[in-house]
Amino acid sequence: MTSGFVGPEGEGDPFGEFFARFFGGTRPGPRHVDIGRLLSRPARELVKGAAQYAADHGSRDLDTEHLLRAALATEPTRTLLSRSGADPDS
């Protein structure tokens, strides 16, 4: 018996997968998840800016430093920092 629910990207029956794992059945392999679908438009733009900054500075990895730098270049972060007395350009 299946739940009738089909997971993301048409992946099988999550209820069946749960029981298979619980009772020692074979575990499904890793699934590809497009995290872009989970992010809002501003969040996608922030990650895109961070990735561009990382690439421009020779990094193949996207790190918190890159995300912070991208956030400092966009609103409302710049305004919030300015209002608190910090200089977002320093």
N, CA, C and O atoms as a GROMACS GRO file, in nm:
protein
  360
    1MET      N    1   0.085  -0.118   0.000
    1MET     CA    2   0.000   0.000   0.000
    1MET      C    3   0.089   0.123   0.000
    1MET      O    4   0.183   0.132   0.079
    2THR      N    5   0.060   0.216  -0.086
    2THR     CA    6   0.138   0.340  -0.092
    2THR      C    7   0.052   0.455  -0.044
    2THR      O    8  -0.070   0.447  -0.042
    3SER      N    9   0.121   0.562  -0.006
    3SER     CA   10   0.049   0.678   0.047
    3SER      C   11  -0.014   0.763  -0.062
    3SER      O   12  -0.102   0.845  -0.034
    4GLY      N   13   0.030   0.744  -0.186
    4GLY     CA   14  -0.020   0.828  -0.294
    4GLY      C   15   0.057   0.957  -0.308
    4GLY      O   16   0.039   1.031  -0.405
    5PHE      N   17   0.144   0.986  -0.211
    5PHE     CA   18   0.226   1.106  -0.216
    5PHE      C   19   0.351   1.076  -0.294
    5PHE      O   20   0.422   0.980  -0.265
    6VAL      N   21   0.380   1.157  -0.392
    6VAL     CA   22   0.503   1.143  -0.467
    6VAL      C   23   0.593   1.256  -0.425
    6VAL      O   24   0.555   1.373  -0.431
    7GLY      N   25   0.713   1.222  -0.383
    7GLY     CA   26   0.807   1.321  -0.333
    7GLY      C   27   0.858   1.413  -0.441
    7GLY      O   28   0.810   1.410  -0.554
    8PRO      N   29   0.957   1.497  -0.406
    8PRO     CA   30   1.014   1.591  -0.501
    8PRO      C   31   1.069   1.520  -0.624
    8PRO      O   32   1.123   1.410  -0.615
    9GLU      N   33   1.054   1.583  -0.737
    9GLU     CA   34   1.106   1.533  -0.863
    9GLU      C   35   1.053   1.394  -0.895
    9GLU      O   36   1.120   1.317  -0.964
   10GLY      N   37   0.933   1.361  -0.847
   10GLY     CA   38   0.875   1.232  -0.878
   10GLY      C   39   0.940   1.115  -0.804
   10GLY      O   40   0.920   1.000  -0.841
   11GLU      N   41   1.018   1.145  -0.700
   11GLU     CA   42   1.082   1.038  -0.623
   11GLU      C   43   0.975   0.954  -0.560
   11GLU      O   44   0.865   1.003  -0.534
   12GLY      N   45   1.004   0.828  -0.534
   12GLY     CA   46   0.910   0.727  -0.486
   12GLY      C   47   0.822   0.765  -0.369
   12GLY      O   48   0.789   0.882  -0.347
   13ASP      N   49   0.786   0.664  -0.296
   13ASP     CA   50   0.692   0.675  -0.185
   13ASP      C   51   0.769   0.696  -0.055
   13ASP      O   52   0.837   0.603  -0.010
   14PRO      N   53   0.761   0.814   0.009
   14PRO     CA   54   0.839   0.839   0.130
   14PRO      C   55   0.799   0.747   0.245
   14PRO      O   56   0.884   0.712   0.327
   15PHE      N   57   0.673   0.709   0.253
   15PHE     CA   58   0.628   0.619   0.359
   15PHE      C   59   0.696   0.483   0.343
   15PHE      O   60   0.744   0.424   0.440
   16GLY      N   61   0.699   0.434   0.220
   16GLY     CA   62   0.766   0.308   0.192
   16GLY      C   63   0.916   0.316   0.218
   16GLY      O   64   0.975   0.222   0.270
   17GLU      N   65   0.977   0.428   0.182
   17GLU     CA   66   1.119   0.447   0.207
   17GLU      C   67   1.148   0.446   0.356
   17GLU      O   68   1.248   0.389   0.400
   18PHE      N   69   1.060   0.510   0.436
   18PHE     CA   70   1.077   0.512   0.581
   18PHE      C   71   1.076   0.370   0.636
   18PHE      O   72   1.164   0.333   0.714
   19PHE      N   73   0.977   0.290   0.597
   19PHE     CA   74   0.969   0.153   0.647
   19PHE      C   75   1.087   0.069   0.600
   19PHE      O   76   1.136  -0.015   0.676
   20ALA      N   77   1.133   0.090   0.479
   20ALA     CA   78   1.249   0.016   0.429
   20ALA      C   79   1.371   0.046   0.514
   20ALA      O   80   1.447  -0.044   0.548
   21ARG      N   81   1.390   0.173   0.549
   21ARG     CA   82   1.503   0.210   0.635
   21ARG      C   83   1.485   0.156   0.776
   21ARG      O   84   1.580   0.106   0.836
   22PHE      N   85   1.363   0.166   0.828
   22PHE     CA   86   1.333   0.124   0.965
   22PHE      C   87   1.354  -0.026   0.983
   22PHE      O   88   1.410  -0.070   1.083
   23PHE      N   89   1.309  -0.104   0.886
   23PHE     CA   90   1.318  -0.249   0.897
   23PHE      C   91   1.443  -0.306   0.830
   23PHE      O   92   1.453  -0.428   0.811
   24GLY      N   93   1.536  -0.221   0.796
   24GLY     CA   94   1.664  -0.270   0.744
   24GLY      C   95   1.668  -0.297   0.596
   24GLY      O   96   1.758  -0.366   0.549
   25GLY      N   97   1.575  -0.246   0.523
   25GLY     CA   98   1.577  -0.264   0.378
   25GLY      C   99   1.686  -0.178   0.317
   25GLY      O  100   1.758  -0.107   0.386
   26THR      N  101   1.696  -0.186   0.188
   26THR     CA  102   1.797  -0.106   0.121
   26THR      C  103   1.760   0.041   0.128
   26THR      O  104   1.644   0.079   0.114
   27ARG      N  105   1.859   0.120   0.150
   27ARG     CA  106   1.838   0.265   0.156
   27ARG      C  107   1.847   0.322   0.016
   27ARG      O  108   1.930   0.280  -0.064
   28PRO      N  109   1.762   0.417  -0.012
   28PRO     CA  110   1.773   0.480  -0.144
   28PRO      C  111   1.902   0.562  -0.151
   28PRO      O  112   1.953   0.608  -0.049
   29GLY      N  113   1.953   0.579  -0.270
   29GLY     CA  114   2.074   0.658  -0.289
   29GLY      C  115   2.045   0.806  -0.267
   29GLY      O  116   1.930   0.845  -0.250
   30PRO      N  117   2.149   0.887  -0.268
   30PRO     CA  118   2.128   1.030  -0.251
   30PRO      C  119   2.042   1.087  -0.363
   30PRO      O  120   2.049   1.041  -0.477
   31ARG      N  121   1.963   1.186  -0.329
   31ARG     CA  122   1.877   1.250  -0.428
   31ARG      C  123   1.931   1.388  -0.459
   31ARG      O  124   1.984   1.458  -0.372
   32HIS      N  125   1.917   1.426  -0.583
   32HIS     CA  126   1.954   1.560  -0.625
   32HIS      C  127   1.840   1.654  -0.588
   32HIS      O  128   1.725   1.631  -0.625
   33VAL      N  129   1.872   1.761  -0.515
   33VAL     CA  130   1.772   1.860  -0.478
   33VAL      C  131   1.818   1.994  -0.531
   33VAL      O  132   1.928   2.040  -0.501
   34ASP      N  133   1.734   2.058  -0.609
   34ASP     CA  134   1.764   2.190  -0.662
   34ASP      C  135   1.730   2.291  -0.553
   34ASP      O  136   1.614   2.328  -0.536
   35ILE      N  137   1.833   2.337  -0.477
   35ILE     CA  138   1.803   2.426  -0.365
   35ILE      C  139   1.755   2.563  -0.412
   35ILE      O  140   1.698   2.640  -0.335
   36GLY      N  141   1.778   2.592  -0.539
   36GLY     CA  142   1.728   2.717  -0.594
   36GLY      C  143   1.577   2.729  -0.582
   36GLY      O  144   1.523   2.838  -0.570
   37ARG      N  145   1.509   2.613  -0.586
   37ARG     CA  146   1.363   2.615  -0.571
   37ARG      C  147   1.322   2.651  -0.430
   37ARG      O  148   1.210   2.698  -0.407
   38LEU      N  149   1.411   2.631  -0.334
   38LEU     CA  150   1.380   2.656  -0.194
   38LEU      C  151   1.412   2.799  -0.152
   38LEU      O  152   1.372   2.842  -0.043
   39LEU      N  153   1.484   2.872  -0.235
   39LEU     CA  154   1.526   3.008  -0.202
   39LEU      C  155   1.435   3.111  -0.265
   39LEU      O  156   1.382   3.091  -0.374
   40SER      N  157   1.418   3.222  -0.196
   40SER     CA  158   1.342   3.333  -0.252
   40SER      C  159   1.427   3.400  -0.360
   40SER      O  160   1.547   3.374  -0.371
   41ARG      N  161   1.366   3.486  -0.438
   41ARG     CA  162   1.440   3.558  -0.542
   41ARG      C  163   1.555   3.639  -0.483
   41ARG      O  164   1.667   3.630  -0.535
   42PRO      N  165   1.533   3.718  -0.375
   42PRO     CA  166   1.646   3.791  -0.318
   42PRO      C  167   1.757   3.699  -0.266
   42PRO      O  168   1.875   3.733  -0.276
   43ALA      N  169   1.721   3.584  -0.211
   43ALA     CA  170   1.822   3.491  -0.162
   43ALA      C  171   1.902   3.433  -0.279
   43ALA      O  172   2.024   3.418  -0.268
   44ARG      N  173   1.835   3.400  -0.389
   44ARG     CA  174   1.906   3.351  -0.508
   44ARG      C  175   2.002   3.457  -0.561
   44ARG      O  176   2.114   3.424  -0.601
   45GLU      N  177   1.959   3.583  -0.562
   45GLU     CA  178   2.045   3.691  -0.608
   45GLU      C  179   2.166   3.708  -0.516
   45GLU      O  180   2.276   3.735  -0.563
   46LEU      N  181   2.144   3.693  -0.387
   46LEU     CA  182   2.254   3.703  -0.291
   46LEU      C  183   2.356   3.592  -0.314
   46LEU      O  184   2.476   3.618  -0.317
   47VAL      N  185   2.309   3.470  -0.332
   47VAL     CA  186   2.400   3.357  -0.357
   47VAL      C  187   2.472   3.376  -0.490
   47VAL      O  188   2.591   3.345  -0.501
   48LYS      N  189   2.401   3.426  -0.590
   48LYS     CA  190   2.464   3.451  -0.720
   48LYS      C  191   2.575   3.555  -0.706
   48LYS      O  192   2.683   3.538  -0.762
   49GLY      N  193   2.547   3.663  -0.633
   49GLY     CA  194   2.649   3.765  -0.611
   49GLY      C  195   2.768   3.712  -0.533
   49GLY      O  196   2.883   3.746  -0.563
   50ALA      N  197   2.742   3.627  -0.434
   50ALA     CA  198   2.849   3.568  -0.355
   50ALA      C  199   2.934   3.475  -0.441
   50ALA      O  200   3.057   3.473  -0.429
   51ALA      N  201   2.870   3.397  -0.527
   51ALA     CA  202   2.943   3.306  -0.615
   51ALA      C  203   3.030   3.385  -0.713
   51ALA      O  204   3.142   3.346  -0.743
   52GLN      N  205   2.977   3.496  -0.763
   52GLN     CA  206   3.054   3.579  -0.855
   52GLN      C  207   3.174   3.640  -0.784
   52GLN      O  208   3.284   3.643  -0.839
   53TYR      N  209   3.154   3.688  -0.661
   53TYR     CA  210   3.264   3.744  -0.582
   53TYR      C  211   3.371   3.638  -0.558
   53TYR      O  212   3.490   3.665  -0.572
   54ALA      N  213   3.328   3.517  -0.520
   54ALA     CA  214   3.423   3.409  -0.496
   54ALA      C  215   3.503   3.378  -0.622
   54ALA      O  216   3.625   3.363  -0.616
   55ALA      N  217   3.435   3.367  -0.735
   55ALA     CA  218   3.502   3.336  -0.861
   55ALA      C  219   3.599   3.447  -0.901
   55ALA      O  220   3.709   3.420  -0.948
   56ASP      N  221   3.557   3.572  -0.883
   56ASP     CA  222   3.642   3.686  -0.917
   56ASP      C  223   3.770   3.689  -0.835
   56ASP      O  224   3.871   3.744  -0.878
   57HIS      N  225   3.765   3.629  -0.716
   57HIS     CA  226   3.881   3.630  -0.627
   57HIS      C  227   3.950   3.493  -0.621
   57HIS      O  228   4.023   3.463  -0.527
   58GLY      N  229   3.925   3.411  -0.723
   58GLY     CA  230   3.998   3.286  -0.740
   58GLY      C  231   3.957   3.171  -0.650
   58GLY      O  232   4.030   3.073  -0.639
   59SER      N  233   3.842   3.181  -0.587
   59SER     CA  234   3.797   3.073  -0.500
   59SER      C  235   3.700   2.982  -0.574
   59SER      O  236   3.610   3.028  -0.644
   60ARG      N  237   3.719   2.853  -0.558
   60ARG     CA  238   3.625   2.757  -0.616
   60ARG      C  239   3.515   2.722  -0.517
   60ARG      O  240   3.416   2.658  -0.553
   61ASP      N  241   3.532   2.764  -0.392
   61ASP     CA  242   3.434   2.736  -0.287
   61ASP      C  243   3.353   2.861  -0.255
   61ASP      O  244   3.403   2.973  -0.266
   62LEU      N  245   3.230   2.840  -0.216
   62LEU     CA  246   3.144   2.949  -0.172
   62LEU      C  247   3.140   2.942  -0.020
   62LEU      O  248   3.092   2.844   0.037
   63ASP      N  249   3.189   3.045   0.045
   63ASP     CA  250   3.204   3.045   0.190
   63ASP      C  251   3.121   3.157   0.251
   63ASP      O  252   3.067   3.242   0.180
   64THR      N  253   3.112   3.157   0.383
   64THR     CA  254   3.037   3.261   0.453
   64THR      C  255   3.094   3.399   0.426
   64THR      O  256   3.019   3.497   0.421
   65GLU      N  257   3.224   3.408   0.408
   65GLU     CA  258   3.287   3.537   0.375
   65GLU      C  259   3.229   3.594   0.246
   65GLU      O  260   3.203   3.713   0.236
   66HIS      N  261   3.209   3.508   0.148
   66HIS     CA  262   3.155   3.552   0.019
   66HIS      C  263   3.009   3.595   0.032
   66HIS      O  264   2.966   3.694  -0.028
   67LEU      N  265   2.933   3.520   0.112
   67LEU     CA  266   2.793   3.556   0.135
   67LEU      C  267   2.783   3.689   0.208
   67LEU      O  268   2.699   3.773   0.175
   68LEU      N  269   2.869   3.708   0.308
   68LEU     CA  270   2.868   3.835   0.383
   68LEU      C  271   2.905   3.951   0.292
   68LEU      O  272   2.842   4.057   0.297
   69ARG      N  273   3.006   3.932   0.210
   69ARG     CA  274   3.048   4.039   0.118
   69ARG      C  275   2.937   4.074   0.020
   69ARG      O  276   2.914   4.191  -0.010
   70ALA      N  277   2.867   3.972  -0.030
   70ALA     CA  278   2.755   3.997  -0.121
   70ALA      C  279   2.642   4.069  -0.049
   70ALA      O  280   2.576   4.156  -0.106
   71ALA      N  281   2.618   4.033   0.077
   71ALA     CA  282   2.512   4.099   0.154
   71ALA      C  283   2.547   4.246   0.179
   71ALA      O  284   2.458   4.331   0.179
   72LEU      N  285   2.675   4.274   0.199
   72LEU     CA  286   2.717   4.413   0.222
   72LEU      C  287   2.699   4.500   0.098
   72LEU      O  288   2.695   4.623   0.109
   73ALA      N  289   2.689   4.439  -0.017
   73ALA     CA  290   2.674   4.515  -0.142
   73ALA      C  291   2.529   4.538  -0.179
   73ALA      O  292   2.502   4.603  -0.280
   74THR      N  293   2.435   4.486  -0.101
   74THR     CA  294   2.294   4.497  -0.137
   74THR      C  295   2.213   4.564  -0.026
   74THR      O  296   2.256   4.573   0.089
   75GLU      N  297   2.098   4.609  -0.064
   75GLU     CA  298   2.002   4.662   0.032
   75GLU      C  299   1.917   4.546   0.083
   75GLU      O  300   1.894   4.451   0.008
   76PRO      N  301   1.870   4.551   0.202
   76PRO     CA  302   1.873   4.658   0.301
   76PRO      C  303   1.995   4.655   0.391
   76PRO      O  304   2.005   4.736   0.483
   77THR      N  305   2.089   4.563   0.367
   77THR     CA  306   2.205   4.550   0.455
   77THR      C  307   2.285   4.679   0.462
   77THR      O  308   2.325   4.722   0.571
   78ARG      N  309   2.309   4.742   0.349
   78ARG     CA  310   2.389   4.866   0.348
   78ARG      C  311   2.324   4.974   0.434
   78ARG      O  312   2.391   5.040   0.513
   79THR      N  313   2.194   4.993   0.417
   79THR     CA  314   2.123   5.095   0.494
   79THR      C  315   2.125   5.063   0.643
   79THR      O  316   2.146   5.152   0.725
   80LEU      N  317   2.103   4.937   0.677
   80LEU     CA  318   2.103   4.898   0.818
   80LEU      C  319   2.239   4.924   0.883
   80LEU      O  320   2.246   4.972   0.996
   81LEU      N  321   2.346   4.892   0.812
   81LEU     CA  322   2.479   4.917   0.866
   81LEU      C  323   2.506   5.066   0.879
   81LEU      O  324   2.563   5.111   0.979
   82SER      N  325   2.467   5.143   0.779
   82SER     CA  326   2.487   5.289   0.784
   82SER      C  327   2.412   5.350   0.901
   82SER      O  328   2.466   5.436   0.972
   83ARG      N  329   2.289   5.307   0.923
   83ARG     CA  330   2.209   5.360   1.034
   83ARG      C  331   2.270   5.325   1.169
   83ARG      O  332   2.251   5.398   1.266
   84SER      N  333   2.341   5.213   1.176
   84SER     CA  334   2.401   5.173   1.303
   84SER      C  335   2.537   5.239   1.326
   84SER      O  336   2.599   5.220   1.430
   85GLY      N  337   2.582   5.317   1.227
   85GLY     CA  338   2.707   5.389   1.241
   85GLY      C  339   2.826   5.321   1.174
   85GLY      O  340   2.938   5.373   1.181
   86ALA      N  341   2.804   5.208   1.111
   86ALA     CA  342   2.913   5.137   1.043
   86ALA      C  343   2.920   5.182   0.897
   86ALA      O  344   2.821   5.225   0.839
   87ASP      N  345   3.038   5.169   0.840
   87ASP     CA  346   3.057   5.202   0.699
   87ASP      C  347   3.061   5.073   0.619
   87ASP      O  348   3.158   4.998   0.629
   88PRO      N  349   2.958   5.044   0.538
   88PRO     CA  350   2.955   4.918   0.463
   88PRO      C  351   3.063   4.908   0.356
   88PRO      O  352   3.087   4.800   0.303
   89ASP      N  353   3.129   5.019   0.324
   89ASP     CA  354   3.233   5.017   0.222
   89ASP      C  355   3.372   4.994   0.279
   89ASP      O  356   3.469   4.980   0.204
   90SER      N  357   3.383   4.990   0.411
   90SER     CA  358   3.518   4.973   0.470
   90SER      C  359   3.553   4.829   0.491
   90SER      O  360   3.662   4.799   0.539
   0.00000   0.00000   0.00000
